[in-house]
Amino acid sequence: MLAAADPVQPAYGTVTLLAIAVAAVLVLLVLIIKLKLHAFISLVLVSLGTALVTKIPLGDLMKTLLDGFGGTLASVALLVGLGAMIGRLLEVTGGAQVLADTLIARFGEKRAPLALGIASLLFGFPIFFDAGLVVMLPIIFSVARRFGGSVITYAFPAAGAFAVMHAFVPPHPGPVAAGELLGADMGLLVIVGLLIGIPTWFIASYLYGQWAGKRFNLPVPAILGEVRDVPADERPSFGLVLSILLLPLVLIFLNTGLNTLATSGVVDGDATWVQALRLLGQTPVALLITVLAAIFVLRNRKLDLASIEKVCNDALAPVCAIILVTGAGGMFGGVLRASGIGEALAGSLEATGLPVIVAAFVVATALRVAQGSATVALTTTAGLMAPTVAATSGLSGMDLVCIVIAIACGATVLSHVNDSGFWLVGRFLGMDEKTTLKTWTVMETLIGVVGFTLAALVSLVL
């Protein structure tokens, strides 16, 4: 395994680095949209070219490329692969159909997208964005096939719910790290994150998803394989399907809950029993346990173990391209981070004299646009803003929490080609790059802008 590349001093000033980044994105879009070169090849090619132009030392160049690629795969590949298996097992056994039918019966046809979004808000509390989305996809696709219309109508309320929870609410790593760096109260951050996040989701994700679904009529993709109608007597019960979906939720929440208790000193974080239980709640382990549980409880008389092995194998084939493209997107973002553009741009913005909450949002936005990763933008901005926040007198506990939310909002906007999530959502929903920019990028930006507006109002009033 290659060692991590050492930090590189920027070879150019902020303006030049920004121009290089913009040019790299434009070249990438031309290669993919105009010249129809495969996204994976285009991303690797542009990443290499950008690394050379920004004068990353040749000895560190390959390390930088592979660190960005491998780091993204480390967080995405296991989650997507295991999540795809769970989704496919739910699909072929009729479990997704059972859950879809139950949601429809309880909420009705017109409120089906709302039901999917609310379910995703609940599942998204402890589960990371990519894992939650992959597990929910078969249910989303089943509902979309039942009622017709654009898959965006059903997918965006759910995807936006996971995005909001991942950025705004502990115990997700971004808001937790930012809250600790700025000295915000975690309990208050959870409450305010939910109070701001839920209306933000409703406006920027649910309502926007309904509008975008009417404008962009996309069919349900076949990425999870062919769909067969499972006879009613062979389908699992609703309670069994719900248990499968809740299993990773409970395990992951066990990990995050114990981590919170250990941080606050309630339990000994070094105790063997704590570490063992936390291991069970690590997202890849929790999904692995869920796959094994699904294999043994969702079997029916027409689906033996040999058939299930084929189902799991078939589930991996269509997502391999998604995993590789997502990893290449992480490579591009890693090159932009190593070039120093994000820190240089953020440093120049930090000294503009803007109000602290506005400066936090602007700096996070700059870092998000420059390097792609929302979590990196969130934590880096919090570290950059910490001295300014500490030196600003009169900031209340509510102000600190609102600043963390403002940073999260800036770290959410303008998801584009250097963001691995951009490729994950676009590929799973069968969208080309142009459509992904017109829909997913717009929704992410709306989430950030609406959330920041609400956070600024709360900070001003309270």
SVG drawing of the C-alpha trace seen along z (x, -y; Angstrom):
<svg xmlns="http://www.w3.org/2000/svg" viewBox="-55 -44 65 69">
<polyline fill="none" stroke="black" stroke-width="0.4" points="0.0,0.0 1.3,-3.5 1.9,-5.9 -0.2,-9.0 1.2,-11.9 2.7,-14.7 1.0,-18.1 2.1,-20.2 2.8,-23.9 0.6,-25.6 2.7,-26.4 0.5,-29.4 -1.6,-32.1 -5.3,-31.8 -6.4,-33.4 -4.3,-31.1 -5.3,-28.0 -9.0,-29.0 -8.6,-29.4 -6.9,-26.0 -9.8,-24.4 -12.4,-26.0 -10.6,-25.0 -10.3,-21.4 -14.0,-21.2 -14.8,-22.6 -12.5,-20.2 -14.1,-17.3 -17.6,-18.4 -16.5,-18.7 -14.9,-15.2 -18.0,-13.6 -20.9,-15.6 -19.5,-16.6 -16.9,-14.0 -18.9,-11.1 -15.7,-9.8 -16.6,-7.5 -16.8,-9.3 -14.3,-7.0 -11.6,-7.6 -12.4,-11.3 -12.0,-11.7 -8.7,-9.8 -7.4,-11.8 -8.4,-15.2 -7.1,-14.3 -3.7,-13.4 -3.6,-16.6 -4.7,-18.8 -2.0,-17.3 0.7,-18.0 -0.5,-21.6 -0.7,-22.5 2.9,-21.2 2.3,-18.5 5.8,-16.9 6.2,-14.0 7.2,-11.8 3.9,-12.5 1.7,-12.5 0.8,-8.9 0.2,-8.9 -2.1,-11.8 -4.2,-10.2 -4.4,-6.8 -5.1,-8.4 -8.1,-10.2 -9.3,-7.2 -8.7,-4.7 -10.0,-6.9 -13.3,-7.3 -13.5,-3.6 -12.8,-2.8 -15.9,-4.7 -18.1,-3.8 -17.3,-0.4 -18.3,1.7 -21.5,-0.3 -22.6,-0.3 -21.8,3.4 -23.5,4.6 -26.4,2.2 -27.0,3.4 -27.2,7.0 -29.8,6.0 -31.7,4.1 -31.7,6.9 -32.8,9.5 -35.7,7.2 -36.5,6.8 -36.5,10.5 -38.3,11.8 -41.1,9.2 -40.0,7.4 -39.7,4.1 -43.2,4.6 -44.6,5.3 -43.1,2.2 -44.2,0.1 -47.8,1.5 -47.9,0.7 -46.7,-2.8 -49.2,-3.4 -52.0,-2.0 -51.1,-4.2 -50.4,-7.4 -52.1,-7.2 -50.9,-7.6 -50.5,-11.4 -48.5,-11.3 -46.2,-8.5 -43.2,-10.8 -43.8,-12.4 -43.9,-9.0 -40.6,-8.0 -39.0,-11.2 -40.3,-10.9 -39.1,-7.3 -35.7,-8.4 -35.5,-11.2 -35.9,-8.5 -33.5,-6.1 -31.0,-8.9 -30.6,-9.8 -27.8,-7.3 -27.1,-6.0 -24.7,-7.7 -26.0,-9.2 -24.7,-6.7 -25.6,-3.6 -29.1,-4.8 -29.8,-5.8 -28.7,-2.4 -30.9,-0.5 -33.9,-2.6 -33.6,-2.5 -35.6,0.7 -38.5,-0.7 -38.3,-4.0 -38.2,-2.1 -41.1,0.1 -43.3,-2.9 -42.2,-4.7 -43.1,-1.7 -46.5,-1.4 -47.6,-4.9 -45.5,-5.9 -44.1,-9.4 -40.5,-10.5 -38.3,-8.6 -37.1,-12.0 -40.5,-12.6 -40.0,-9.7 -36.2,-9.6 -35.4,-13.2 -37.4,-13.5 -35.6,-10.5 -32.1,-11.4 -32.6,-15.0 -33.6,-13.6 -30.4,-11.6 -28.4,-14.6 -29.9,-16.9 -29.5,-14.5 -25.9,-13.8 -24.9,-17.5 -27.0,-19.0 -27.5,-16.5 -25.1,-14.7 -24.1,-11.9 -22.9,-12.3 -19.2,-13.0 -19.3,-16.4 -21.5,-18.3 -20.0,-16.5 -16.4,-17.5 -17.5,-21.1 -19.4,-21.3 -16.4,-20.1 -14.0,-22.5 -16.3,-25.5 -17.3,-24.5 -21.0,-24.1 -23.3,-22.1 -24.1,-18.8 -27.5,-18.4 -28.6,-21.8 -27.0,-21.1 -29.2,-18.0 -32.3,-20.0 -31.6,-23.0 -30.3,-20.8 -33.6,-19.0 -35.7,-22.2 -33.8,-23.7 -33.3,-20.5 -36.9,-19.3 -38.3,-22.5 -35.2,-22.8 -35.9,-19.3 -39.6,-20.0 -38.9,-23.1 -35.7,-22.3 -36.1,-18.5 -39.7,-17.5 -41.3,-20.5 -38.4,-20.8 -38.5,-17.1 -42.2,-17.3 -41.5,-20.3 -38.4,-18.7 -40.2,-15.4 -42.7,-17.2 -40.0,-18.9 -37.6,-15.9 -39.5,-12.8 -37.0,-10.0 -38.0,-6.3 -37.2,-4.0 -33.7,-2.6 -32.9,1.1 -29.7,0.7 -30.9,3.2 -31.8,5.9 -34.9,7.2 -38.1,7.0 -40.4,10.0 -43.8,10.0 -43.7,12.2 -47.0,14.0 -48.6,12.8 -48.2,16.1 -44.4,16.0 -43.8,12.5 -42.4,11.8 -44.5,10.1 -44.4,6.3 -43.0,6.8 -40.2,9.0 -39.2,6.5 -39.3,3.6 -37.1,5.6 -34.5,6.0 -34.5,2.3 -34.4,1.4 -31.5,3.9 -28.7,1.7 -30.4,-1.4 -30.3,0.1 -26.7,1.4 -25.4,-1.9 -27.3,-3.8 -25.7,-1.5 -22.2,-2.6 -23.0,-6.3 -24.8,-6.2 -21.9,-4.5 -19.5,-7.0 -21.5,-9.9 -21.6,-8.3 -17.8,-7.6 -17.1,-11.2 -19.2,-12.6 -17.5,-10.2 -20.6,-8.2 -18.9,-5.0 -15.3,-4.0 -14.6,-4.2 -11.5,-1.8 -13.5,0.9 -13.6,4.1 -17.4,4.5 -17.8,0.9 -15.4,1.4 -17.0,4.8 -20.5,3.3 -19.2,0.3 -17.6,2.6 -21.0,4.2 -22.4,0.7 -19.7,-0.3 -21.6,-0.8 -19.9,1.9 -20.2,4.5 -23.9,3.5 -24.7,3.9 -22.8,7.2 -24.9,8.5 -28.0,7.3 -27.1,9.1 -26.7,12.3 -30.0,11.8 -31.8,11.0 -30.4,14.2 -31.7,16.5 -35.1,14.8 -36.2,13.7 -35.8,17.1 -38.9,18.8 -39.6,22.2 -38.5,20.9 -35.3,19.2 -32.7,21.6 -29.2,20.8 -27.8,21.4 -30.3,19.1 -29.5,16.4 -25.8,16.7 -26.6,15.8 -28.9,13.0 -26.0,11.5 -23.6,11.9 -26.0,10.3 -26.5,7.4 -22.8,6.5 -22.4,6.4 -24.4,3.2 -22.9,1.2 -19.3,1.9 -19.2,-0.9 -20.9,-3.2 -18.2,-2.4 -15.3,-3.0 -16.8,-6.3 -17.4,-7.4 -13.8,-6.6 -12.5,-8.5 -14.6,-11.5 -12.9,-11.2 -9.6,-11.1 -10.4,-14.4 -11.4,-16.0 -8.2,-14.7 -6.1,-16.3 -7.9,-19.7 -7.3,-19.4 -3.6,-18.6 -3.2,-21.6 -4.0,-23.9 -6.8,-25.8 -9.4,-25.2 -7.2,-26.5 -5.9,-29.4 -9.4,-30.6 -10.8,-30.1 -7.9,-32.0 -8.6,-35.0 -12.3,-34.9 -11.8,-34.6 -10.3,-38.1 -13.2,-39.9 -14.7,-41.3 -18.1,-39.6 -20.3,-38.7 -19.1,-35.5 -22.1,-33.4 -21.9,-34.7 -18.2,-34.3 -18.6,-30.7 -21.1,-29.9 -19.0,-31.6 -15.8,-29.8 -17.5,-26.4 -19.1,-27.1 -15.7,-27.9 -14.1,-24.7 -17.1,-22.6 -16.9,-24.0 -13.1,-23.7 -12.6,-20.1 -16.0,-18.4 -16.2,-16.6 -18.9,-18.0 -17.4,-16.4 -13.9,-17.9 -15.4,-21.3 -17.4,-21.2 -14.5,-20.1 -11.9,-22.3 -14.1,-25.4 -14.7,-24.8 -11.0,-24.6 -10.3,-27.8 -13.2,-29.7 -12.4,-28.5 -9.9,-31.3 -12.3,-33.9 -15.2,-32.5 -13.2,-32.3 -12.1,-35.9 -15.6,-37.2 -17.3,-38.4 -21.0,-38.1 -21.6,-34.8 -24.3,-32.7 -24.6,-28.9 -27.4,-29.4 -25.1,-31.5 -22.4,-28.8 -24.9,-26.1 -26.2,-28.3 -22.6,-28.9 -22.1,-25.1 -25.4,-24.8 -24.2,-27.6 -21.0,-25.8 -23.0,-22.6 -25.1,-24.5 -22.1,-25.9 -20.6,-22.4 -23.8,-21.1 -24.3,-23.6 -23.2,-23.2 -22.5,-19.4 -20.8,-18.9 -18.3,-16.7 -15.6,-16.7 -18.1,-15.3 -18.4,-11.5 -22.1,-11.9 -22.8,-13.6 -21.8,-10.5 -23.4,-8.1 -26.8,-9.7 -26.6,-10.4 -25.6,-6.8 -28.1,-5.1 -31.0,-7.2 -29.8,-6.7 -29.2,-10.4 -26.6,-11.8 -24.2,-14.5 -26.1,-17.4 -29.4,-16.3 -27.6,-15.6 -26.3,-19.2 -29.8,-20.5 -31.4,-18.5 -29.2,-17.1 -26.8,-20.1 -29.8,-22.5 -31.4,-20.6 -28.2,-20.5 -27.8,-24.2 -31.4,-24.8 -30.8,-22.8 -27.7,-24.9 -29.3,-28.2 -32.6,-27.5 -30.9,-26.0 -28.5,-29.0 -31.3,-31.5 -33.2,-29.7 -30.0,-29.5 -29.2,-33.2 -32.8,-34.1 -32.6,-31.9 -29.3,-33.5 -30.7,-37.0 -33.9,-36.4 -32.7,-34.2"/>
</svg>
